[in-house]
Amino acid sequence: MKDDFSVANPEALAMLRISKRDWKAAAAMTDIEIFEEVIWGFQLQQAIEKALKAWLYGLGEKDVPFTHDLVLLMKQLRAIGADITAFQSLSPFTDVAVQLRYDEDPDPQHLDREACNAEVAALITHVEERIGRSV
């Protein structure tokens, strides 16, 4: 299983820093009266996307796609031997980035913000541990 980084890749480190920044913003958006679900969801999607891209770069991938599609990024990780099982439940956040954020009046998904934020924090930690240093 190709799941550990051999050398800290600069692109991986940059993506991980951006992921953490996006996650911090999402984690602060737990008040449903102030932050609509789609706004919080988009910020969280951005954190997931950047963490997955950091993982890809860290595993030596040169062809990391310019995409919001989390499923595509997860497929690419799986194809190079990464175990993404623990984070597959985050793939529906693609809909927030690709479709829901452009909907004038999106139907609420009633997502548990605390639980989703924690799951993304776990993804970021997982990738960070593989990079081998804190960013």
CNS distance restraints for C-alpha pairs under 8 A (distance, minus, plus):
assign (resid   1 and name CA) (resid  81 and name CA) 5.16 0.50 0.50
assign (resid   1 and name CA) (resid  82 and name CA) 6.41 0.50 0.50
assign (resid   1 and name CA) (resid  83 and name CA) 7.62 0.50 0.50
assign (resid   2 and name CA) (resid  59 and name CA) 7.54 0.50 0.50
assign (resid   2 and name CA) (resid  80 and name CA) 6.74 0.50 0.50
assign (resid   2 and name CA) (resid  81 and name CA) 4.89 0.50 0.50
assign (resid   2 and name CA) (resid  82 and name CA) 5.69 0.50 0.50
assign (resid   3 and name CA) (resid  59 and name CA) 7.13 0.50 0.50
assign (resid   3 and name CA) (resid  81 and name CA) 6.63 0.50 0.50
assign (resid   3 and name CA) (resid  82 and name CA) 4.89 0.50 0.50
assign (resid   3 and name CA) (resid  83 and name CA) 6.95 0.50 0.50
assign (resid   3 and name CA) (resid 130 and name CA) 7.56 0.50 0.50
assign (resid   4 and name CA) (resid  59 and name CA) 6.88 0.50 0.50
assign (resid   4 and name CA) (resid 130 and name CA) 5.24 0.50 0.50
assign (resid   4 and name CA) (resid 131 and name CA) 7.50 0.50 0.50
assign (resid   5 and name CA) (resid  58 and name CA) 5.47 0.50 0.50
assign (resid   5 and name CA) (resid  59 and name CA) 5.39 0.50 0.50
assign (resid   5 and name CA) (resid  60 and name CA) 7.80 0.50 0.50
assign (resid   5 and name CA) (resid 130 and name CA) 5.64 0.50 0.50
assign (resid   5 and name CA) (resid 131 and name CA) 5.69 0.50 0.50
assign (resid   5 and name CA) (resid 132 and name CA) 7.73 0.50 0.50
assign (resid   6 and name CA) (resid  58 and name CA) 7.99 0.50 0.50
assign (resid   6 and name CA) (resid  59 and name CA) 7.75 0.50 0.50
assign (resid   6 and name CA) (resid 131 and name CA) 8.00 0.50 0.50
assign (resid   7 and name CA) (resid  58 and name CA) 7.63 0.50 0.50
assign (resid   7 and name CA) (resid 131 and name CA) 7.38 0.50 0.50
assign (resid   8 and name CA) (resid  12 and name CA) 7.22 0.50 0.50
assign (resid   8 and name CA) (resid  13 and name CA) 7.06 0.50 0.50
assign (resid   8 and name CA) (resid  58 and name CA) 6.69 0.50 0.50
assign (resid   8 and name CA) (resid 131 and name CA) 5.53 0.50 0.50
assign (resid   8 and name CA) (resid 132 and name CA) 7.08 0.50 0.50
assign (resid   8 and name CA) (resid 133 and name CA) 7.94 0.50 0.50
assign (resid   9 and name CA) (resid  13 and name CA) 6.26 0.50 0.50
assign (resid   9 and name CA) (resid  57 and name CA) 6.72 0.50 0.50
assign (resid   9 and name CA) (resid  58 and name CA) 5.57 0.50 0.50
assign (resid   9 and name CA) (resid  60 and name CA) 7.81 0.50 0.50
assign (resid   9 and name CA) (resid 131 and name CA) 7.85 0.50 0.50
assign (resid  10 and name CA) (resid  14 and name CA) 6.14 0.50 0.50
assign (resid  11 and name CA) (resid  15 and name CA) 6.12 0.50 0.50
assign (resid  11 and name CA) (resid  54 and name CA) 6.89 0.50 0.50
assign (resid  11 and name CA) (resid  57 and name CA) 6.16 0.50 0.50
assign (resid  11 and name CA) (resid  58 and name CA) 7.71 0.50 0.50
assign (resid  12 and name CA) (resid  16 and name CA) 6.10 0.50 0.50
assign (resid  12 and name CA) (resid  53 and name CA) 7.17 0.50 0.50
assign (resid  12 and name CA) (resid  54 and name CA) 4.00 0.50 0.50
assign (resid  12 and name CA) (resid  55 and name CA) 6.58 0.50 0.50
assign (resid  12 and name CA) (resid  56 and name CA) 7.52 0.50 0.50
assign (resid  12 and name CA) (resid  57 and name CA) 4.94 0.50 0.50
assign (resid  12 and name CA) (resid  58 and name CA) 5.11 0.50 0.50
assign (resid  12 and name CA) (resid 131 and name CA) 7.77 0.50 0.50
assign (resid  13 and name CA) (resid  17 and name CA) 6.22 0.50 0.50
assign (resid  13 and name CA) (resid  54 and name CA) 6.68 0.50 0.50
assign (resid  13 and name CA) (resid 131 and name CA) 7.66 0.50 0.50
assign (resid  13 and name CA) (resid 135 and name CA) 6.80 0.50 0.50
assign (resid  14 and name CA) (resid  18 and name CA) 6.36 0.50 0.50
assign (resid  14 and name CA) (resid  54 and name CA) 7.57 0.50 0.50
assign (resid  15 and name CA) (resid  19 and name CA) 6.04 0.50 0.50
assign (resid  15 and name CA) (resid  50 and name CA) 5.26 0.50 0.50
assign (resid  15 and name CA) (resid  51 and name CA) 6.50 0.50 0.50
assign (resid  15 and name CA) (resid  53 and name CA) 6.60 0.50 0.50
assign (resid  15 and name CA) (resid  54 and name CA) 4.98 0.50 0.50
assign (resid  16 and name CA) (resid  20 and name CA) 6.19 0.50 0.50
assign (resid  16 and name CA) (resid  50 and name CA) 6.38 0.50 0.50
assign (resid  16 and name CA) (resid  51 and name CA) 5.56 0.50 0.50
assign (resid  16 and name CA) (resid  54 and name CA) 5.52 0.50 0.50
assign (resid  16 and name CA) (resid 124 and name CA) 7.31 0.50 0.50
assign (resid  16 and name CA) (resid 127 and name CA) 7.88 0.50 0.50
assign (resid  16 and name CA) (resid 128 and name CA) 7.34 0.50 0.50
assign (resid  16 and name CA) (resid 135 and name CA) 7.22 0.50 0.50
assign (resid  17 and name CA) (resid  21 and name CA) 6.31 0.50 0.50
assign (resid  17 and name CA) (resid 135 and name CA) 6.04 0.50 0.50
assign (resid  18 and name CA) (resid  22 and name CA) 6.20 0.50 0.50
assign (resid  18 and name CA) (resid  47 and name CA) 7.34 0.50 0.50
assign (resid  18 and name CA) (resid  50 and name CA) 6.66 0.50 0.50
assign (resid  19 and name CA) (resid  23 and name CA) 6.05 0.50 0.50
assign (resid  19 and name CA) (resid  46 and name CA) 6.95 0.50 0.50
assign (resid  19 and name CA) (resid  47 and name CA) 4.20 0.50 0.50
assign (resid  19 and name CA) (resid  48 and name CA) 6.83 0.50 0.50
assign (resid  19 and name CA) (resid  49 and name CA) 7.58 0.50 0.50
assign (resid  19 and name CA) (resid  50 and name CA) 4.93 0.50 0.50
assign (resid  19 and name CA) (resid  51 and name CA) 5.49 0.50 0.50
assign (resid  19 and name CA) (resid 124 and name CA) 7.43 0.50 0.50
assign (resid  20 and name CA) (resid  24 and name CA) 6.09 0.50 0.50
assign (resid  20 and name CA) (resid  47 and name CA) 6.60 0.50 0.50
assign (resid  20 and name CA) (resid 124 and name CA) 7.20 0.50 0.50
assign (resid  21 and name CA) (resid  25 and name CA) 6.55 0.50 0.50
assign (resid  21 and name CA) (resid  47 and name CA) 7.59 0.50 0.50
assign (resid  22 and name CA) (resid  26 and name CA) 6.34 0.50 0.50
assign (resid  22 and name CA) (resid  43 and name CA) 5.91 0.50 0.50
assign (resid  22 and name CA) (resid  44 and name CA) 6.68 0.50 0.50
assign (resid  22 and name CA) (resid  46 and name CA) 6.30 0.50 0.50
assign (resid  22 and name CA) (resid  47 and name CA) 4.94 0.50 0.50
assign (resid  23 and name CA) (resid  27 and name CA) 5.94 0.50 0.50
assign (resid  23 and name CA) (resid  43 and name CA) 7.03 0.50 0.50
assign (resid  23 and name CA) (resid  44 and name CA) 5.91 0.50 0.50
assign (resid  23 and name CA) (resid  46 and name CA) 7.93 0.50 0.50
assign (resid  23 and name CA) (resid  47 and name CA) 5.17 0.50 0.50
assign (resid  23 and name CA) (resid 117 and name CA) 7.47 0.50 0.50
assign (resid  23 and name CA) (resid 120 and name CA) 7.47 0.50 0.50
assign (resid  23 and name CA) (resid 121 and name CA) 7.38 0.50 0.50
assign (resid  24 and name CA) (resid  28 and name CA) 6.36 0.50 0.50
assign (resid  25 and name CA) (resid  29 and name CA) 6.68 0.50 0.50
assign (resid  25 and name CA) (resid  43 and name CA) 6.94 0.50 0.50
assign (resid  26 and name CA) (resid  30 and name CA) 7.64 0.50 0.50
assign (resid  26 and name CA) (resid  40 and name CA) 5.47 0.50 0.50
assign (resid  26 and name CA) (resid  41 and name CA) 7.54 0.50 0.50
assign (resid  26 and name CA) (resid  43 and name CA) 5.40 0.50 0.50
assign (resid  26 and name CA) (resid  44 and name CA) 5.44 0.50 0.50
assign (resid  26 and name CA) (resid 117 and name CA) 7.26 0.50 0.50
assign (resid  27 and name CA) (resid 114 and name CA) 7.72 0.50 0.50
assign (resid  27 and name CA) (resid 117 and name CA) 5.93 0.50 0.50
assign (resid  29 and name CA) (resid  34 and name CA) 7.85 0.50 0.50
assign (resid  29 and name CA) (resid  35 and name CA) 5.92 0.50 0.50
assign (resid  29 and name CA) (resid  40 and name CA) 5.94 0.50 0.50
assign (resid  30 and name CA) (resid  35 and name CA) 7.29 0.50 0.50
assign (resid  30 and name CA) (resid  40 and name CA) 7.87 0.50 0.50
assign (resid  30 and name CA) (resid 113 and name CA) 6.22 0.50 0.50
assign (resid  30 and name CA) (resid 114 and name CA) 7.21 0.50 0.50
assign (resid  31 and name CA) (resid  35 and name CA) 6.05 0.50 0.50
assign (resid  32 and name CA) (resid  36 and name CA) 5.95 0.50 0.50
assign (resid  32 and name CA) (resid  37 and name CA) 6.93 0.50 0.50
assign (resid  35 and name CA) (resid  39 and name CA) 6.35 0.50 0.50
assign (resid  35 and name CA) (resid  40 and name CA) 6.40 0.50 0.50
assign (resid  36 and name CA) (resid  40 and name CA) 6.52 0.50 0.50
assign (resid  37 and name CA) (resid  41 and name CA) 5.80 0.50 0.50
assign (resid  37 and name CA) (resid 108 and name CA) 6.74 0.50 0.50
assign (resid  37 and name CA) (resid 109 and name CA) 7.64 0.50 0.50
assign (resid  37 and name CA) (resid 110 and name CA) 7.81 0.50 0.50
assign (resid  37 and name CA) (resid 111 and name CA) 7.90 0.50 0.50
assign (resid  38 and name CA) (resid  42 and name CA) 5.94 0.50 0.50
assign (resid  38 and name CA) (resid  96 and name CA) 6.46 0.50 0.50
assign (resid  38 and name CA) (resid 100 and name CA) 6.74 0.50 0.50
assign (resid  38 and name CA) (resid 101 and name CA) 6.05 0.50 0.50
assign (resid  38 and name CA) (resid 106 and name CA) 7.60 0.50 0.50
assign (resid  38 and name CA) (resid 108 and name CA) 7.87 0.50 0.50
assign (resid  39 and name CA) (resid  43 and name CA) 6.44 0.50 0.50
assign (resid  39 and name CA) (resid 101 and name CA) 7.33 0.50 0.50
assign (resid  40 and name CA) (resid  44 and name CA) 6.23 0.50 0.50
assign (resid  41 and name CA) (resid  45 and name CA) 5.98 0.50 0.50
assign (resid  41 and name CA) (resid  93 and name CA) 6.92 0.50 0.50
assign (resid  41 and name CA) (resid  96 and name CA) 6.18 0.50 0.50
assign (resid  42 and name CA) (resid  46 and name CA) 6.22 0.50 0.50
assign (resid  42 and name CA) (resid  93 and name CA) 7.59 0.50 0.50
assign (resid  42 and name CA) (resid  96 and name CA) 5.58 0.50 0.50
assign (resid  42 and name CA) (resid  97 and name CA) 5.55 0.50 0.50
assign (resid  42 and name CA) (resid 101 and name CA) 7.05 0.50 0.50
assign (resid  43 and name CA) (resid  47 and name CA) 6.53 0.50 0.50
assign (resid  44 and name CA) (resid  48 and name CA) 6.32 0.50 0.50
assign (resid  44 and name CA) (resid  93 and name CA) 7.84 0.50 0.50
assign (resid  44 and name CA) (resid 117 and name CA) 7.39 0.50 0.50
assign (resid  44 and name CA) (resid 120 and name CA) 7.60 0.50 0.50
assign (resid  45 and name CA) (resid  49 and name CA) 6.04 0.50 0.50
assign (resid  45 and name CA) (resid  93 and name CA) 5.43 0.50 0.50
assign (resid  45 and name CA) (resid  94 and name CA) 6.74 0.50 0.50
assign (resid  45 and name CA) (resid  96 and name CA) 7.13 0.50 0.50
assign (resid  45 and name CA) (resid  97 and name CA) 6.62 0.50 0.50
assign (resid  46 and name CA) (resid  50 and name CA) 6.18 0.50 0.50
assign (resid  46 and name CA) (resid  68 and name CA) 7.83 0.50 0.50
assign (resid  46 and name CA) (resid  97 and name CA) 7.90 0.50 0.50
assign (resid  47 and name CA) (resid  51 and name CA) 6.15 0.50 0.50
assign (resid  47 and name CA) (resid 120 and name CA) 7.45 0.50 0.50
assign (resid  48 and name CA) (resid  52 and name CA) 6.16 0.50 0.50
assign (resid  48 and name CA) (resid  70 and name CA) 7.68 0.50 0.50
assign (resid  48 and name CA) (resid  90 and name CA) 7.70 0.50 0.50
assign (resid  48 and name CA) (resid 120 and name CA) 6.44 0.50 0.50
assign (resid  48 and name CA) (resid 123 and name CA) 7.63 0.50 0.50
assign (resid  48 and name CA) (resid 124 and name CA) 7.94 0.50 0.50
assign (resid  49 and name CA) (resid  53 and name CA) 6.22 0.50 0.50
assign (resid  49 and name CA) (resid  68 and name CA) 6.51 0.50 0.50
assign (resid  49 and name CA) (resid  69 and name CA) 7.80 0.50 0.50
assign (resid  49 and name CA) (resid  70 and name CA) 6.17 0.50 0.50
assign (resid  49 and name CA) (resid  73 and name CA) 7.83 0.50 0.50
assign (resid  50 and name CA) (resid  54 and name CA) 6.03 0.50 0.50
assign (resid  51 and name CA) (resid  55 and name CA) 6.21 0.50 0.50
assign (resid  51 and name CA) (resid 123 and name CA) 7.11 0.50 0.50
assign (resid  51 and name CA) (resid 124 and name CA) 5.89 0.50 0.50
assign (resid  51 and name CA) (resid 127 and name CA) 6.86 0.50 0.50
assign (resid  52 and name CA) (resid  56 and name CA) 6.29 0.50 0.50
assign (resid  52 and name CA) (resid  70 and name CA) 7.83 0.50 0.50
assign (resid  52 and name CA) (resid  73 and name CA) 6.53 0.50 0.50
assign (resid  52 and name CA) (resid  74 and name CA) 7.25 0.50 0.50
assign (resid  53 and name CA) (resid  57 and name CA) 6.13 0.50 0.50
assign (resid  53 and name CA) (resid  64 and name CA) 6.67 0.50 0.50
assign (resid  53 and name CA) (resid  73 and name CA) 7.22 0.50 0.50
assign (resid  54 and name CA) (resid  58 and name CA) 5.88 0.50 0.50
assign (resid  54 and name CA) (resid 127 and name CA) 7.28 0.50 0.50
assign (resid  55 and name CA) (resid  59 and name CA) 6.24 0.50 0.50
assign (resid  55 and name CA) (resid  77 and name CA) 7.82 0.50 0.50
assign (resid  55 and name CA) (resid 127 and name CA) 5.77 0.50 0.50
assign (resid  56 and name CA) (resid  60 and name CA) 6.62 0.50 0.50
assign (resid  56 and name CA) (resid  61 and name CA) 5.43 0.50 0.50
assign (resid  56 and name CA) (resid  64 and name CA) 6.85 0.50 0.50
assign (resid  56 and name CA) (resid  76 and name CA) 7.91 0.50 0.50
assign (resid  56 and name CA) (resid  77 and name CA) 6.33 0.50 0.50
assign (resid  57 and name CA) (resid  61 and name CA) 4.96 0.50 0.50
assign (resid  57 and name CA) (resid  62 and name CA) 6.65 0.50 0.50
assign (resid  57 and name CA) (resid  64 and name CA) 7.16 0.50 0.50
assign (resid  58 and name CA) (resid 130 and name CA) 7.92 0.50 0.50
assign (resid  58 and name CA) (resid 131 and name CA) 6.54 0.50 0.50
assign (resid  65 and name CA) (resid  73 and name CA) 7.75 0.50 0.50
assign (resid  68 and name CA) (resid  94 and name CA) 6.41 0.50 0.50
assign (resid  68 and name CA) (resid  97 and name CA) 6.43 0.50 0.50
assign (resid  68 and name CA) (resid  98 and name CA) 6.89 0.50 0.50
assign (resid  69 and name CA) (resid  73 and name CA) 6.54 0.50 0.50
assign (resid  69 and name CA) (resid  94 and name CA) 5.40 0.50 0.50
assign (resid  69 and name CA) (resid  98 and name CA) 7.72 0.50 0.50
assign (resid  70 and name CA) (resid  74 and name CA) 6.05 0.50 0.50
assign (resid  70 and name CA) (resid  90 and name CA) 7.95 0.50 0.50
assign (resid  70 and name CA) (resid  91 and name CA) 5.39 0.50 0.50
assign (resid  70 and name CA) (resid  92 and name CA) 7.90 0.50 0.50
assign (resid  70 and name CA) (resid  93 and name CA) 7.44 0.50 0.50
assign (resid  70 and name CA) (resid  94 and name CA) 5.58 0.50 0.50
assign (resid  71 and name CA) (resid  75 and name CA) 6.09 0.50 0.50
assign (resid  71 and name CA) (resid  91 and name CA) 5.60 0.50 0.50
assign (resid  71 and name CA) (resid  94 and name CA) 7.44 0.50 0.50
assign (resid  72 and name CA) (resid  76 and name CA) 6.26 0.50 0.50
assign (resid  73 and name CA) (resid  77 and name CA) 6.27 0.50 0.50
assign (resid  74 and name CA) (resid  78 and name CA) 6.11 0.50 0.50
assign (resid  74 and name CA) (resid  84 and name CA) 6.81 0.50 0.50
assign (resid  74 and name CA) (resid  88 and name CA) 7.61 0.50 0.50
assign (resid  75 and name CA) (resid  79 and name CA) 6.03 0.50 0.50
assign (resid  76 and name CA) (resid  80 and name CA) 6.56 0.50 0.50
assign (resid  77 and name CA) (resid  81 and name CA) 6.54 0.50 0.50
assign (resid  77 and name CA) (resid  82 and name CA) 5.28 0.50 0.50
assign (resid  77 and name CA) (resid  83 and name CA) 7.69 0.50 0.50
assign (resid  77 and name CA) (resid  84 and name CA) 7.28 0.50 0.50
assign (resid  78 and name CA) (resid  82 and name CA) 5.01 0.50 0.50
assign (resid  78 and name CA) (resid  83 and name CA) 6.33 0.50 0.50
assign (resid  78 and name CA) (resid  84 and name CA) 6.66 0.50 0.50
assign (resid  84 and name CA) (resid  88 and name CA) 6.27 0.50 0.50
assign (resid  87 and name CA) (resid  91 and name CA) 7.80 0.50 0.50
assign (resid  87 and name CA) (resid 119 and name CA) 7.67 0.50 0.50
assign (resid  87 and name CA) (resid 123 and name CA) 6.82 0.50 0.50
assign (resid  90 and name CA) (resid 120 and name CA) 7.91 0.50 0.50
assign (resid  92 and name CA) (resid  96 and name CA) 7.73 0.50 0.50
assign (resid  93 and name CA) (resid  97 and name CA) 6.92 0.50 0.50
assign (resid  94 and name CA) (resid  98 and name CA) 6.05 0.50 0.50
assign (resid  95 and name CA) (resid  99 and name CA) 5.25 0.50 0.50
assign (resid  95 and name CA) (resid 100 and name CA) 6.05 0.50 0.50
assign (resid  96 and name CA) (resid 100 and name CA) 4.64 0.50 0.50
assign (resid  96 and name CA) (resid 101 and name CA) 5.67 0.50 0.50
assign (resid  97 and name CA) (resid 101 and name CA) 6.01 0.50 0.50
assign (resid  98 and name CA) (resid 102 and name CA) 7.76 0.50 0.50
assign (resid  99 and name CA) (resid 103 and name CA) 6.77 0.50 0.50
assign (resid 100 and name CA) (resid 106 and name CA) 6.05 0.50 0.50
assign (resid 101 and name CA) (resid 106 and name CA) 7.86 0.50 0.50
assign (resid 111 and name CA) (resid 116 and name CA) 7.54 0.50 0.50
assign (resid 112 and name CA) (resid 116 and name CA) 6.12 0.50 0.50
assign (resid 113 and name CA) (resid 117 and name CA) 5.86 0.50 0.50
assign (resid 114 and name CA) (resid 118 and name CA) 6.15 0.50 0.50
assign (resid 115 and name CA) (resid 119 and name CA) 6.20 0.50 0.50
assign (resid 116 and name CA) (resid 120 and name CA) 6.27 0.50 0.50
assign (resid 117 and name CA) (resid 121 and name CA) 6.16 0.50 0.50
assign (resid 118 and name CA) (resid 122 and name CA) 6.23 0.50 0.50
assign (resid 119 and name CA) (resid 123 and name CA) 6.42 0.50 0.50
assign (resid 120 and name CA) (resid 124 and name CA) 6.24 0.50 0.50
assign (resid 121 and name CA) (resid 125 and name CA) 6.14 0.50 0.50
assign (resid 122 and name CA) (resid 126 and name CA) 6.01 0.50 0.50
assign (resid 123 and name CA) (resid 127 and name CA) 6.27 0.50 0.50
assign (resid 124 and name CA) (resid 128 and name CA) 6.00 0.50 0.50
assign (resid 125 and name CA) (resid 129 and name CA) 6.00 0.50 0.50
assign (resid 126 and name CA) (resid 130 and name CA) 6.53 0.50 0.50
assign (resid 127 and name CA) (resid 131 and name CA) 6.34 0.50 0.50
assign (resid 128 and name CA) (resid 132 and name CA) 6.35 0.50 0.50
assign (resid 128 and name CA) (resid 133 and name CA) 6.57 0.50 0.50
assign (resid 128 and name CA) (resid 134 and name CA) 6.44 0.50 0.50
assign (resid 128 and name CA) (resid 135 and name CA) 7.70 0.50 0.50
assign (resid 129 and name CA) (resid 133 and name CA) 6.84 0.50 0.50
assign (resid 129 and name CA) (resid 134 and name CA) 7.92 0.50 0.50
